[in-house]
Structures are given as C-alpha cells and as structure tokens.
Amino acid sequence: MKRVSKMLMVAALMTALSGAGFLSAQENPGCPECAKCSKMEGKMQKKAQKMHAKRVDKLVKELGLTADQKTKLEEIFKTNAEKMKQEREKIKEEMKAKMDEINSKIEAILTPEQKTKYQEIKSKMKQKMGK
C-alpha cells in the first residue's frame, strides 16, 4: 500500500512538473531580464514574417491575385496574427491558473519536508527548461 501511494505521488508530481515546465517555458517569452528570451522572440517574429510572406507569395502566384488583392491578403494575415497572439495570451493565462491550482492541491497533501523537496524539484525543472 505504501509503495502504491508513493508511486501515485511520483506520477502526480511528474505530471504537474511536466506541465509546470511547459508553462514556465511559455510564461514570459519576452522577459526583459533574459537576453535569451529577447533573441528568441526576435527570431520567432522574423520566422513568422517570412512564413506569412511565403504564404502570400504562393497564393498570389497560384491564384493570380492582383496587387490590390495581395494588399488585402497581407492585411488579413496581419489582423489574424494579432488575434491569434491575443488568444495565445489568454490560453497561457488559463493554463498558468490551472497549473497553480494543481500545484496548490499537490502541496496541500504534502508534509512540510515534502513541500520543500517539491519546491526544489520544481526549481530544478525550471533550470532545465532554461528559466
């Protein structure tokens, strides 16, 4: 029985930590203190811009779009990108709230010593994730 409880606790901990690692990696992609984040954000923006330009060019060629249609298509992609960014931010906040709730529930069942160890494990996971 003790072994099963221990295994369940480890499984719950690993599940929470894997989600926490994902969230911490997503939590603040443009944090001002982190040069790595700033570089990554710039690269991601450039990559997204190139991808959108390729899509536009491909559609212009394949559909035989006029210059006016191309301009409108570019505006559609730009507007969509802004909306998607807002949606991602909303989802990120919801995920963080859920992970905070899960972590609170996990900590509620732990002894003070286990809580300390749990915090250490979460810190190590954040370091592994580059945070």
C-alpha positions as CSV (number, residue, x, y, z in Angstrom):
1,M,0.0,0.0,0.0
2,K,2.8,2.4,0.9
3,R,4.6,1.6,-2.4
4,V,1.4,2.3,-4.4
5,S,0.9,5.6,-2.6
6,K,4.5,6.6,-3.3
7,M,4.1,5.6,-6.9
8,L,0.9,7.7,-7.3
9,M,2.6,10.7,-5.7
10,V,5.5,10.4,-8.0
11,A,3.2,10.1,-11.0
12,A,1.2,13.2,-9.9
13,L,4.4,15.1,-9.3
14,M,5.8,14.2,-12.7
15,T,2.5,15.2,-14.4
16,A,2.5,18.5,-12.6
17,L,6.1,19.2,-13.2
18,S,5.9,18.4,-16.9
19,G,3.0,20.9,-17.2
20,A,4.8,23.4,-15.0
21,G,7.9,23.1,-17.2
22,F,5.8,23.8,-20.2
23,L,4.2,26.8,-18.6
24,S,7.4,28.2,-17.3
25,A,8.8,28.0,-20.8
26,Q,5.7,29.7,-22.1
27,E,5.2,32.0,-19.2
28,N,7.1,35.1,-20.3
29,P,8.7,34.8,-23.7
30,G,9.8,38.4,-23.8
31,C,11.1,38.9,-20.2
32,P,13.4,41.9,-20.1
33,E,15.9,40.3,-17.8
34,C,16.6,37.4,-20.2
35,A,18.7,38.1,-23.2
36,K,18.0,34.6,-24.4
37,C,14.3,35.3,-24.5
38,S,14.7,38.6,-26.3
39,K,16.8,36.8,-29.0
40,M,14.3,34.0,-29.3
41,E,11.4,36.4,-29.6
42,G,13.1,38.3,-32.4
43,K,13.9,35.1,-34.3
44,M,10.4,33.8,-33.9
45,Q,9.0,37.1,-35.2
46,K,11.3,37.1,-38.2
47,K,10.4,33.5,-38.9
48,A,6.7,34.2,-38.7
49,Q,7.0,37.2,-41.0
50,K,8.9,35.1,-43.6
51,M,6.3,32.3,-43.3
52,H,3.4,34.8,-43.9
53,A,5.3,36.4,-46.8
54,K,5.8,32.9,-48.4
55,R,2.1,32.1,-48.0
56,V,1.1,35.4,-49.6
57,D,3.5,34.9,-52.5
58,K,2.3,31.4,-53.0
59,L,-1.3,32.4,-53.1
60,V,-0.5,35.4,-55.4
61,K,1.2,33.0,-57.8
62,E,-1.3,30.2,-57.7
63,L,-4.5,32.3,-57.7
64,G,-3.2,35.0,-59.9
65,L,-4.0,37.8,-57.4
66,T,-3.9,41.4,-58.3
67,A,-1.8,43.9,-56.4
68,D,-4.9,45.1,-54.6
69,Q,-5.8,41.6,-53.7
70,K,-2.3,40.9,-52.4
71,T,-2.5,44.0,-50.2
72,K,-5.8,42.9,-48.8
73,L,-4.5,39.4,-48.2
74,E,-1.5,40.7,-46.3
75,E,-3.9,42.8,-44.1
76,I,-5.9,39.7,-43.4
77,F,-2.8,37.8,-42.3
78,K,-1.7,40.7,-40.2
79,T,-5.1,41.0,-38.5
80,N,-5.3,37.3,-37.9
81,A,-1.8,37.2,-36.4
82,E,-2.8,39.9,-33.8
83,K,-6.0,38.0,-32.9
84,M,-4.1,34.7,-32.6
85,K,-1.5,36.4,-30.4
86,Q,-4.3,37.6,-28.1
87,E,-5.8,34.1,-28.0
88,R,-2.4,32.5,-27.1
89,E,-2.0,35.0,-24.3
90,K,-5.5,34.2,-22.9
91,I,-4.8,30.4,-23.1
92,K,-1.4,30.9,-21.5
93,E,-3.1,32.7,-18.5
94,E,-5.7,30.0,-18.2
95,M,-3.0,27.2,-18.2
96,K,-1.0,29.1,-15.6
97,A,-4.1,29.4,-13.4
98,K,-4.8,25.7,-13.8
99,M,-1.2,24.7,-13.0
100,D,-1.2,27.0,-10.0
101,E,-4.3,25.2,-8.8
102,I,-2.8,21.8,-9.4
103,N,0.4,22.8,-7.5
104,S,-1.7,24.1,-4.6
105,K,-3.6,20.8,-4.4
106,I,-0.3,18.8,-4.5
107,E,1.3,20.9,-1.8
108,A,-1.9,20.5,0.3
109,I,-1.2,16.8,0.6
110,L,2.5,17.0,1.3
111,T,4.3,17.2,4.6
112,P,6.5,20.3,5.2
113,E,9.6,18.3,4.3
114,Q,8.0,17.0,1.1
115,K,6.9,20.6,0.2
116,T,10.5,21.7,0.5
117,K,11.7,18.9,-1.7
118,Y,8.8,19.5,-4.2
119,Q,9.9,23.2,-4.5
120,E,13.5,22.1,-5.1
121,I,12.3,19.7,-7.8
122,K,10.3,22.4,-9.5
123,S,13.2,24.8,-9.4
124,K,15.5,22.2,-11.0
125,M,12.9,21.6,-13.7
126,K,12.7,25.4,-14.4
127,Q,16.5,25.4,-14.7
128,K,16.5,22.5,-17.1
129,M,13.9,24.3,-19.2
130,G,16.2,27.4,-19.4
131,K,14.3,29.6,-17.0
